[in-house]
């Protein structure tokens, strides 16, 4: 939008650009008044419409005070001030006999001060210049003191402060002579050019390296202002000498001499790149919001461009007491004539004419209550209006205003925080917004209590230190413009983005006496920028990962400027392979011949869509021309989609349809077509055979699925029909159907809904399967009975083994006693005879073998119950040490060395007694089956695996041939007869570990040794 002062004026002023320039460059106070008339049309007062910064400082008023001249300065009625202003406005000049300027007194902050005043009427407004008397600007006549530096005058201080304020703005302010050469440039514009002031003064736009067409345009517009005396506005794109592109709005206004001739041209340029992006985002959001709020609980109505109702919500109709349907198409002002001429009437027309939304509060001429109204221009030229009753709030606000009217505000109209700080970092002048940012009155770098509210970061993510804050830098003499982006934490804990700019205030000797700080709320802009960046990233990600496609942009030379997408990579290219190269250089000649005419057509302003075979794929390419700001085609955007799969799918679909027809003729799969009301209207031959009905029965509607379904299957059938209705398909289910002869048959049904009124189900005749299932069920019952019998047999066998081992112990012990008694009774010479001695030995050996067999049977019974041992966390090392103590005699006799390395496994999840049995058997076997030619060495180690704790027992004993390892864990199986053994120890180890869900592995080499690995479940 054009840069302007945006003064709250009526249509009486058309030269607002003049006021804007005076605001930026004038060193004198400038006040703009608008007339206030009574009911008879007589001038009764002048409203203070705007004060430039100098006037604000001189008169102690904000930029837009809500008051009039006579209200603000009551003594003016008697001291001639009101008469001077009134006469100049009414006649265009002072009254006869009065001078063109006057010395008038103003009451400023409780004291009366004298000012030089000049007034001139400008169309429907009064422009007044206010300055201090000349004697107040001159230094006092005191004797010269050579040792003391000259004091800075008030005028010089004013110039220095204003130059500092202008340097803190984001806009570019400048003054040109009549030939278009620069006489003044503020610091932001100098920073954009990368120049000092003395390098810019006296030069025009051509001299400063502006592009020739743009420089010619700007110089011509300056000449137009000089020749016509009228302001000129414009907008342009411009790239700075540093290569930074941007969009700008500018205005040139005439600066008039006392005789009314143009003596210079004032200029103001504003960067609008970010603002345009933000405005675009806001416009889109606004349109979305209007759509959502069509059902708002507030009163709402919509009008077309001729003020006819197009929509009225219920809330508005109830407030008006009208039928909403009767209002549609009726004229607003005809239906509500009482609103004609009201504030709402004017606001409606203003929004319709300007296209700018309006928000106001007024007393409704229709309802007699205070209403809050928002009017938005519609996309079709009409209006969207929201209003609600705010009478209660207005009453509360009226009471609040009565209290707040007594409080003075500094820079109240500024939408940003502005403050002047001294060298201690304390505010000496600030508006209310700045006071909200700095409630302690001290800049964050000097305020320990408020410092934590402010955060800023270097580009690399490091936090700014307090010494790097803008205020601290300004006090060191640094200029922080355009400013530092900082996060400010509000009282409610939310963070908002601000831009903090600071400019040091030096005295005439260059010493910093303070600084000016400007804080701008850029949160919405920052959030919009972040959203824009996120959107750009998403768009870039979408282009780069366009599934099955690729995006290209080629310039007028058919040279690739953009190339991204999955199809590009599938063809074996990367973006770097294409960028900067022409299409002809990249694609094969046959593709070039097909591409070129399409691209040329797009460069001529046409669109194209073509299917091509390339790189073994079928591609659909669509192209559109891309135009520049002047509407000229500058490039072509082409999007290629890999439609190979689609082509193949189309072929497959045709083939599928053919296969479907063939499938319907399959004799083993029934197909029925039916509606959800119960009628089966068609079926294939297979279903006719299954059901026993004829094709005519179905075509004539004589068969209904609810009539041929047995009652016990209606619930599952209705549930299936509900799934078809709600989900579009049902879960396969089984049920019986009744044939015309009354017999039943089993079917497996699965269906889909084809349309609102038709469904299809595929049916398999599973009658034989169901009969087989019944037979299987009966077999399973028999098997279960057999298993129960087997369990009882196992229990009986366990009981038998236990009873046999228990009951046989006493007889065997008696036999052993009788043998010993016989040996005691027989004379020694008889025992030494050839027949008796060996016989006695054989009898004793048989008894011992019988006793060992009974013990082994007892061990087996115990082993069957080994898995019943309580599992717990068992400390491994104490168990190993306990076993080693028990085997100490055997270890000592063999001279065995035992190395224990179990530091990685402090505990094992196992039965404590079973773990001891495992360790005992493995360690005792390692010593028992030692090699006769070397010292026995046994290594016990442990390690943790993902699911197991693995205990290894490694020896250097006899070892075992591979063929025998498979039988190692068989009960009573022994491979070494030279040592005692039962052949049950390893069998017990394996059964114990297996019962607990683990396993035992063995690795053995004859003559070298054996390693047992026991895997305990973790």
Secondary structure as GFF3:
##gff-version 3
##sequence-region A 1 1018
A	DSSP	alpha_helix	16	25	.	.	.	ID=ss1
A	DSSP	beta_strand	29	37	.	.	.	ID=ss2
A	DSSP	beta_strand	43	51	.	.	.	ID=ss3
A	DSSP	alpha_helix	53	59	.	.	.	ID=ss4
A	DSSP	alpha_helix	69	72	.	.	.	ID=ss5
A	DSSP	alpha_helix	76	79	.	.	.	ID=ss6
A	DSSP	alpha_helix	81	91	.	.	.	ID=ss7
A	DSSP	beta_strand	101	108	.	.	.	ID=ss8
A	DSSP	beta_strand	111	122	.	.	.	ID=ss9
A	DSSP	beta_strand	125	132	.	.	.	ID=ss10
A	DSSP	alpha_helix	134	137	.	.	.	ID=ss11
A	DSSP	alpha_helix	154	167	.	.	.	ID=ss12
A	DSSP	beta_strand	172	176	.	.	.	ID=ss13
A	DSSP	beta_strand	182	185	.	.	.	ID=ss14
A	DSSP	alpha_helix	187	193	.	.	.	ID=ss15
A	DSSP	alpha_helix	197	200	.	.	.	ID=ss16
A	DSSP	alpha_helix	212	228	.	.	.	ID=ss17
A	DSSP	beta_strand	232	239	.	.	.	ID=ss18
A	DSSP	beta_strand	245	256	.	.	.	ID=ss19
A	DSSP	beta_strand	262	271	.	.	.	ID=ss20
A	DSSP	alpha_helix	273	292	.	.	.	ID=ss21
A	DSSP	three_ten_helix	293	295	.	.	.	ID=ss22
A	DSSP	beta_strand	299	303	.	.	.	ID=ss23
A	DSSP	beta_strand	309	312	.	.	.	ID=ss24
A	DSSP	alpha_helix	314	320	.	.	.	ID=ss25
A	DSSP	alpha_helix	324	327	.	.	.	ID=ss26
A	DSSP	alpha_helix	332	335	.	.	.	ID=ss27
A	DSSP	three_ten_helix	337	339	.	.	.	ID=ss28
A	DSSP	alpha_helix	343	354	.	.	.	ID=ss29
A	DSSP	beta_strand	358	363	.	.	.	ID=ss30
A	DSSP	beta_strand	370	377	.	.	.	ID=ss31
A	DSSP	beta_strand	383	389	.	.	.	ID=ss32
A	DSSP	alpha_helix	391	404	.	.	.	ID=ss33
A	DSSP	beta_strand	417	422	.	.	.	ID=ss34
A	DSSP	beta_strand	427	430	.	.	.	ID=ss35
A	DSSP	alpha_helix	432	437	.	.	.	ID=ss36
A	DSSP	three_ten_helix	444	446	.	.	.	ID=ss37
A	DSSP	three_ten_helix	451	453	.	.	.	ID=ss38
A	DSSP	beta_strand	454	455	.	.	.	ID=ss39
A	DSSP	three_ten_helix	466	468	.	.	.	ID=ss40
A	DSSP	alpha_helix	470	475	.	.	.	ID=ss41
A	DSSP	beta_strand	480	489	.	.	.	ID=ss42
A	DSSP	beta_strand	495	506	.	.	.	ID=ss43
A	DSSP	beta_strand	512	521	.	.	.	ID=ss44
A	DSSP	alpha_helix	523	544	.	.	.	ID=ss45
A	DSSP	beta_strand	549	555	.	.	.	ID=ss46
A	DSSP	beta_strand	560	564	.	.	.	ID=ss47
A	DSSP	alpha_helix	566	570	.	.	.	ID=ss48
A	DSSP	alpha_helix	575	578	.	.	.	ID=ss49
A	DSSP	alpha_helix	583	586	.	.	.	ID=ss50
A	DSSP	alpha_helix	589	603	.	.	.	ID=ss51
A	DSSP	beta_strand	608	614	.	.	.	ID=ss52
A	DSSP	beta_strand	617	627	.	.	.	ID=ss53
A	DSSP	beta_strand	633	642	.	.	.	ID=ss54
A	DSSP	alpha_helix	644	664	.	.	.	ID=ss55
A	DSSP	beta_strand	669	674	.	.	.	ID=ss56
A	DSSP	beta_strand	680	683	.	.	.	ID=ss57
A	DSSP	alpha_helix	685	691	.	.	.	ID=ss58
A	DSSP	alpha_helix	695	699	.	.	.	ID=ss59
A	DSSP	three_ten_helix	711	713	.	.	.	ID=ss60
A	DSSP	alpha_helix	714	727	.	.	.	ID=ss61
A	DSSP	beta_strand	733	738	.	.	.	ID=ss62
A	DSSP	beta_strand	744	753	.	.	.	ID=ss63
A	DSSP	beta_strand	759	765	.	.	.	ID=ss64
A	DSSP	alpha_helix	767	825	.	.	.	ID=ss65
A	DSSP	alpha_helix	828	831	.	.	.	ID=ss66
A	DSSP	alpha_helix	836	864	.	.	.	ID=ss67
A	DSSP	three_ten_helix	866	868	.	.	.	ID=ss68
A	DSSP	beta_strand	871	875	.	.	.	ID=ss69
A	DSSP	alpha_helix	876	886	.	.	.	ID=ss70
A	DSSP	alpha_helix	888	894	.	.	.	ID=ss71
A	DSSP	beta_strand	897	901	.	.	.	ID=ss72
A	DSSP	beta_strand	907	911	.	.	.	ID=ss73
A	DSSP	alpha_helix	912	928	.	.	.	ID=ss74
A	DSSP	beta_strand	937	944	.	.	.	ID=ss75
A	DSSP	beta_strand	948	955	.	.	.	ID=ss76
A	DSSP	alpha_helix	962	965	.	.	.	ID=ss77
A	DSSP	alpha_helix	985	995	.	.	.	ID=ss78
A	DSSP	beta_strand	999	1005	.	.	.	ID=ss79
A	DSSP	beta_strand	1009	1017	.	.	.	ID=ss80
###
